Every structure is written in C-alpha cells, then in structure tokens.
Amino acid sequence: KYEAYLQSYLEGDKRYKNPVLVQIMVWLFDTNEIEQALQLAVLAIDVNDELPDAFGSKLQDWVLDTVFDWCEKEYEIKRRAEPFLSDTIEHIETIDTFDQIKAKYQKLAGHYALHAENWQKAVEHYVYAEKLNPKIQVKTKRETAQKKLDELAKANET
C-alpha cells in the first residue's frame, strides 16, 4: 500500500519530514531488515524527522539503540555485526546523541576486538568507552587486553 508512495519519495528530489517513511523504517527494524531500515533512517535523520510521540525518544537515539540491540544480539550468538557496527561507530560522532549511547558502541566494539584477540583495538575501544561514560564497566576487560598487549611487547623484546 505504501510502497509506491515511498518509492516516489525516494526517487524525488525533495526531502521533507515524512511520517510514512518513519513508519516503514520502524517496520523494517522490527523485521530485522537492518540495511534497508538504516537507509531510511539516514534520510529521516537528515531532515530532523520525528518518531511518533508514543516512542518517547528522539529518532536518532531510537535508531542508535535499535541498531545497538541488533549488534549486541549478533555478538551474543557469535555472529559478526558488520558492517553496521563499524559504520555506526564511524558516524556516531557526527550525530547529536548521548555519550552513554556512544560508549556502549565502543564497549561492544571492544568485546569484538577482544574476542578476535586484537588487543590494541580492544584497549582503544574500552579506553574511549570509559572516557565517554566512566560507569561503563569495562575495566577488567580493558586490563585483560592491556596485559596481553604488554606480554606481546615483552616477548618481542627478547
């Protein structure tokens, strides 16, 4: 029913607040069509579109939380969350959102790096997460990664 309307909007030159686009974006997120949902989310965020009042949050915060939840579930079942995790981390600094949201992305990226034994990246992500949110609870994992990094450095000295 809305496909023709949305297609017309996407093919057109004008961009404006579009509640139909937002609703379809929400449905796409609900059905885990992350790539398509994010394409619509970018358009909606660019025009400062809004979620319906019942959502109780800003569009960009809801999108970031929703993408994070999906990425976290992928991590929990030992699947990659790429390219969505790294793409979001790359662009999150340009989005007006809370440091706590940015911090949890850094924490999750740290977990992925730790799991991949990329100790340097893990430390970097955890340090930044702590900078953004000192209560993020990554100290033990950061210290573990740093210890592994130090062990490698010591082994390379000999």
C-alpha positions as CSV (number, residue, x, y, z in Angstrom):
1,K,0.0,0.0,0.0
2,Y,2.8,2.4,0.9
3,E,5.5,1.1,-1.4
4,A,4.5,3.3,-4.4
5,Y,4.4,6.4,-2.1
6,L,7.8,5.6,-0.6
7,Q,9.3,4.8,-3.9
8,S,8.1,8.1,-5.3
9,Y,9.6,10.0,-2.3
10,L,12.9,8.2,-2.7
11,E,13.1,8.9,-6.4
12,G,12.1,12.6,-5.9
13,D,14.4,15.5,-5.4
14,K,12.6,17.0,-2.4
15,R,13.4,15.8,1.2
16,Y,11.0,16.7,4.0
17,K,9.6,15.2,7.2
18,N,7.8,12.0,6.2
19,P,5.9,10.0,8.8
20,V,5.2,7.2,6.3
21,L,8.9,6.8,5.7
22,V,9.5,6.7,9.5
23,Q,6.8,4.1,10.0
24,I,8.2,1.9,7.3
25,M,11.7,2.3,8.8
26,V,10.3,1.1,12.2
27,W,8.7,-1.9,10.5
28,L,12.0,-2.7,8.7
29,F,13.8,-2.6,12.0
30,D,11.2,-4.8,13.6
31,T,11.7,-7.4,10.9
32,N,15.5,-7.2,11.2
33,E,15.9,-5.7,7.7
34,I,18.7,-3.6,9.1
35,E,20.3,-2.5,5.9
36,Q,17.1,-1.1,4.4
37,A,16.0,0.4,7.7
38,L,19.2,2.2,8.0
39,Q,18.9,3.7,4.5
40,L,15.6,5.2,5.5
41,A,16.9,6.2,8.9
42,V,19.7,8.3,7.3
43,L,17.1,10.1,5.2
44,A,14.8,10.7,8.2
45,I,17.6,11.9,10.5
46,D,18.9,14.3,7.8
47,V,15.5,16.1,7.7
48,N,15.2,16.0,11.5
49,D,12.2,13.7,11.2
50,E,10.5,12.5,14.4
51,L,9.1,9.3,15.8
52,P,5.5,9.1,16.9
53,D,5.1,10.5,20.4
54,A,4.5,7.1,21.8
55,F,8.1,6.2,21.3
56,G,9.2,8.8,23.8
57,S,12.7,9.4,22.3
58,K,14.4,11.3,19.5
59,L,14.6,9.5,16.2
60,Q,18.4,9.3,16.1
61,D,18.6,7.9,19.7
62,W,16.0,5.3,18.9
63,V,17.8,4.3,15.7
64,L,21.1,4.0,17.5
65,D,19.6,2.0,20.4
66,T,17.8,-0.3,17.9
67,V,20.9,-0.9,15.8
68,F,22.9,-1.5,19.0
69,D,20.4,-4.0,20.3
70,W,20.7,-5.9,17.0
71,C,24.5,-5.8,17.0
72,E,24.6,-7.0,20.6
73,K,22.3,-9.9,19.8
74,E,24.6,-10.8,16.9
75,Y,27.6,-10.7,19.3
76,E,25.8,-12.9,21.8
77,I,25.2,-15.6,19.2
78,K,28.8,-15.3,18.0
79,R,28.0,-13.6,14.6
80,R,29.5,-10.6,13.1
81,A,27.6,-7.3,13.3
82,E,29.4,-5.8,10.3
83,P,29.2,-3.5,8.5
84,F,26.6,-2.0,10.8
85,L,28.7,-1.8,14.0
86,S,31.8,-0.2,12.5
87,D,29.7,2.1,10.2
88,T,27.7,3.3,13.1
89,I,30.8,3.9,15.2
90,E,32.4,5.8,12.3
91,H,29.4,8.1,12.0
92,I,28.2,8.3,15.6
93,E,30.4,11.3,16.4
94,T,28.5,13.4,13.9
95,I,25.1,12.5,15.5
96,D,23.6,14.6,18.3
97,T,23.2,11.9,20.9
98,F,24.1,10.9,24.4
99,D,27.7,9.9,25.4
100,Q,26.2,6.8,27.0
101,I,24.9,5.6,23.6
102,K,28.3,6.2,22.1
103,A,30.0,4.5,25.0
104,K,28.0,1.3,24.7
105,Y,29.0,1.1,21.0
106,Q,32.7,1.4,22.0
107,K,32.2,-1.2,24.7
108,L,30.7,-3.7,22.2
109,A,33.4,-3.0,19.6
110,G,35.9,-3.7,22.4
111,H,34.3,-7.0,23.0
112,Y,34.5,-8.0,19.4
113,A,38.2,-6.9,19.3
114,L,38.9,-8.8,22.5
115,H,37.3,-11.9,21.1
116,A,39.4,-11.6,17.9
117,E,42.5,-11.2,20.1
118,N,43.1,-7.7,18.7
119,W,44.4,-6.4,22.0
120,Q,45.3,-3.0,20.8
121,K,41.9,-2.3,19.3
122,A,40.2,-3.7,22.4
123,V,42.1,-1.4,24.7
124,E,41.4,1.6,22.4
125,H,37.7,0.9,22.4
126,Y,37.5,0.3,26.1
127,V,39.5,3.4,27.0
128,Y,37.2,5.6,24.8
129,A,34.1,3.9,26.3
130,E,35.4,4.8,29.8
131,K,36.1,8.4,28.7
132,L,32.6,8.7,27.4
133,N,31.0,7.0,30.4
134,P,33.1,6.3,33.4
135,K,30.5,3.8,34.7
136,I,30.6,1.7,31.6
137,Q,32.1,-1.3,33.4
138,V,34.9,-2.3,31.1
139,K,37.9,-2.1,33.5
140,T,38.5,-5.8,33.8
141,K,38.3,-6.5,30.1
142,R,40.5,-3.4,29.4
143,E,43.1,-4.6,31.9
144,T,43.0,-8.1,30.4
145,A,43.6,-6.8,26.9
146,Q,46.3,-4.5,28.2
147,K,48.0,-7.4,29.9
148,K,48.0,-9.4,26.7
149,L,49.4,-6.4,24.8
150,D,52.2,-6.0,27.4
151,E,53.0,-9.7,27.2
152,L,53.4,-9.4,23.5
153,A,55.6,-6.4,23.7
154,K,57.8,-8.2,26.3
155,A,58.0,-11.3,24.2
156,N,59.1,-9.2,21.2
157,E,61.9,-7.6,23.2
158,T,63.6,-10.9,23.7
